[in-house]
Amino acid sequence: MSWFLRSKKNISDDSELEIRETPDGLWTKCPSCSEVIYKKQFEENLQTCPKCSHHFRIGFKEYSEILFDEGSFVETNIGVRSADPLQFVDTRPYEQRIEEAYKRTGLNDALSTGYGTIDGMLASLGCMNFGFVAGSMGSVVGEKFVRAGKFALDNNCPFIVISTSGGARMQEAALSLMQMAKTSVILAELDEAAIPFISILTDPTTGGVSASFAMLGDINIAEPKALIGFAGPRVIEQTIRRKLPSGFQSAEFLLEHGFVDIISHRKSLKSTLSTILHQFTAGRYDSK
């Protein structure tokens, strides 16, 4: 049985083993196809999977850098923060949840706003942040949305909103639900002034946000495979007592049924917006 004996020491022998450590954060695993992606390639692909095009969730900072001309973007309404008028307490006080969200994310709420130029064309932006209390819509989201809409109205420029949300913020109760009407009113004013509102739906866009401003765009754009809907599939199936079709509430399903106009890969999103803005504006809006 000498053929079974190793001529060299076991490769796992500690004395012979060369330990090679991989620095943390160099690789990312795609949750959709399990592809392992090198960090540099991941960033160059705008945090999407090069194999299956899975779009990882990103926030305001990343979208503003992707969409707007370099050095042109200015953040606004930074000092607007949530209060706790109802003194709401569930497992923890609402005020404590908000403070934790501020510290964890470095954001000032679930919606960030600003303005800048896209290929030289001025545009107002509202971008939701899912990492801040699941992107829930409270009174601050509604207020900042209206202010960003009024900037578009005052400057005669398009209004772009990127949505990602788990719905209304239950800790603000009726105050949160009122934001659905409040945001819809400023969009009606923009419509009367013939100022375009472009809605970009990302994963996930659900609840009161999808039931209000997210689906009111003159153009509705979605990222690939984004979950878009009001209630969850399980709730709907239990209510209607029917099995839902495959892919229900995906961006592709909504495109097929006319609720979404365009599905755009994140790498093509700026060029898609630029084309749309040129068609809408046709020289009517002055860039600043």
N, C-alpha and C positions, 0 to 999 in steps of 0.2 A: 504493500500500500504506500510505497514511498512516493508514488506519483501524486498522492493526495497532500503530501507535506509541502508547505510553502518554502521556497528557497530564500525568501526575504521575510523580515519581520512583518507582522500584521500592519496594514496601512493605517489602522486606527491606534497604533501604539503611540502613547503620549510623547515619547521621546523623539519620534520621527514626524509627528503631526505638525504641519505648519498652519497655524491658526490665522485665518483671514477674516477680518471683520468688515461687514458692509455698513457704512455709516447710515444712521437713521435718516429716513426721508428721501433716499435716492430712488426708491421704486414705489409705484402705486399699483394696486391690483384693481382691475375693473370688476365691479359687482355684477355686471351683466354677462360677460363672456369669460371672466377670470384671467384675461390677458394681463401679464405683468408689464407695466409701462415704465420706462426710464424717465426720471423727473424732467430732464431737459426736453425730451420728446413730448412729454405730457404738457409742459408749459407752451411749447411751440405750437401744439395742437389746440391751444386755448382750453385746456382742461377737458378734453374729450378723448375718447378711446379711439386710437387709429385703426383698430381692427373692426369694432362693431358700431362705432360712432355714438356710444353711450355718452351723454352729456352730464358731467358732474355738476353739482350745484355750486354756483359762484354768486357773488354779491355785488353791491353797488360799486365798490372800488374797481373790481375787475371789469364790469360792464362799461363803466365810464371810460376806462382806458382802451377797451376794445373798440367802442363805437365812435368816440369823439376825436377830433383832430388833436394832435399832440400839443399840450400846453394851453388848450382853449377852454377846458372845462372848469367851471367854478361851482363849488357846492354852496347851497343856500339853506336857510332855515335851520341852521345847526343848533341853535339854542332852544328849539321847541321840544319839550319833553312831557312825558305822561304824568298826570297827577293821579290821585286816588280818591275821587270825590265820594265814592260809595263805601270807603273803608272796607273793601272786600277781603274776606279771609276764607280760604279753603284749607288745604293742608298746610299752607304757609300764607302769610299776608301778601297781598298783591304788591304792595310797596317794596317788600323784600324781593319778590320775583323780578321786578323791574330793575332794581339796583344790581342784582346778580347778572341780569342780561346786559346792562351797561358795561360792567366790568369784564364779562366773558367775551363780548363781541367787539367792544370799542366803538359801537354804533350808538346813535342817539335815539333811534326807534326802529320800527319795522319798515319805515319808508324813508328813503333819503332822496333829496331833490337837488337840482342844479341846472345849469345851462351851459351850452358850448356850441361848437360848430361841427357839422358832419360834412366833410368835403366843402367847407366854406359856407354852409347853410346853417343859420342859427336855429337851435331847437331847445325846447325845455324838456327836462327829464325827471321822471319819478321812477325810482327803482326800489322794489321791495326786498327785504332781507329775511330769508327764511330762518336764519340762525337767531333772530331776535324774537323770542316767544312764538316760534313757528310761523313767523310772518303774519301774525294775526292783526286784523284791522280794528284799531281802537280810535279814539277821538283825535289823537295826534296824527295818525295816518290820514284821516279825513281832512284835517286842517292843512297839513303839508301838501296833500294832493290838490286842494283848492288853491293854495298859494302858487304852486307850480303851474296850475291851469291858468291862473290870472296873469302870471308872467307871460305865458303864451298869448293870452288875449291882448295884453298891453303892448307886446312887442310884435304882434302879428306874425308869430312863428309857430311851427308845428309843435304839438305836445306828444311826447313819447313816454309810455309807461310800461315798465317791465314787471310782470306779476309773478309772484311765487308766494303761496299763502295756504295756511291750514283753515282759514275762515275768520269769522268774527272773534273778537277777544271777549270771552265770556265774563271776565272779571269786571268789564265795564257795562255789562248788561245792555239795557236799551240805548245807552249812549253810543255803544258800538254799532248797534243796528241802524241807528240814525245816520251813520256815515254812508250807508248805501244810497240814501236819498241825496245827501249832501254832495257826494262826488258826482252823482248823475246830473245834478243841477248845473255845475260848472261845465260839464260836457255838453249840455244843451246850449249854454251860452256860446261855447266854441263853435257848435254846429250852426247857430244863427249867424255867427260872424264868418262862416265858411273857412274856419281854421281847422286843418286836419288833426285828428287824434289817432295815433297809431298804437295799438295794444300788442305787446309781445308777451306771450304766455309761455312760462317755463315750468319745469317739474318741481313741486306740484302746484297747480292753481285750482283751488277748491273753495267750497263754502260761499260766504257772502261776497268775497272778492270776485269769484267767477260769476256770481249771480248779479253783479252790478257792473262796475266800470271795465272789468277785464274783457267782457264780451261786447262792449259797446264801441269798439274801434271802427273808424272808417275803413281801416285795414286791420285784420287780426292775423298776426304772425305767431307761429308756434315753433319751438325747438323740437327736434325729432324725439318721438316716443314719450313726450311729456304727458303726465297724468293731468287731465283737465275735466272738471266736473263739479257738481254741487255736493251731493251726498255720496258716500262710499258705495261700491258695487253691492256689498252684502246687504246694506240697508235697502237699496233699491230692489234687490231680488226678493227680500222679505216682504216689501210693500206690494209689489205687483205680482208676486208669486209666480215668477217666470225666470228661466235661466237667461242671463244676458249673453249677447253675441260675443265672440272672441275679439279681443282688442278693444272692447267697449271703454270709452273715456280716454283712449289714447289720442295723441295729436293726429295720427293718420286716420283714425276712425272719424274724428270731427271734420277733417278736411274732406273726406269722402261724402259726408252728410251736410256739408255747406256751412258749418259753424266756424271754420277756420279758412282763411284765404290762401295762406302760404305756409309751408314748412321750410324753415331755413336752418342749415347747419350754422353753428356759431361762427365758423371761419368765414362764412359768406354773409353774415348778418349786416355788417356795415355797408357792404356794396348793395345789398338788397334794400336797406333803408335809404341809401343815397339815390338809388334809382326811383324809389317811390316818392321821395321828397322832391326830386327834380320834376316828376310828373305832376305832383300836387301844386308845387309852388310856381313853376313856369315863369320865374322872374318876378313874382309878386312880392316875395319877402326879401328884405335886405339882410345880408349877414352882417354881423357886428364883430 
